[in-house]
């Protein structure tokens, strides 16, 4: 997608964007912006991840913090997005979903 717009800014920092060349006041400056954006920028990303966690990394109530960090980094590198991963133990999850603990 190619977009051409005029950006006009006055001495107080107030800005406006117009399609055509603007009439400007003495305290304004206009800049013609010619922006090229790839169509892919507007498509929802397809997020895909394969995560393998070895048995040794998980205990009854904990998940090795190194594994969590590795998963987080893998997702961020694959998508370019920033992620936060929280580990919730099964008992808290069941209470949150309204199911009795086992």
PyMOL commands that set and color helices and strands:
alter all, ss='L'
color gray80, all
select helices_A, chain A and resi 39-42+55-57+65-79+90-96
alter helices_A, ss='H'
color red, helices_A
select strands_A, chain A and resi 2-10+15-18+28-36
alter strands_A, ss='S'
color yellow, strands_A
deselect
rebuild
show_as cartoon
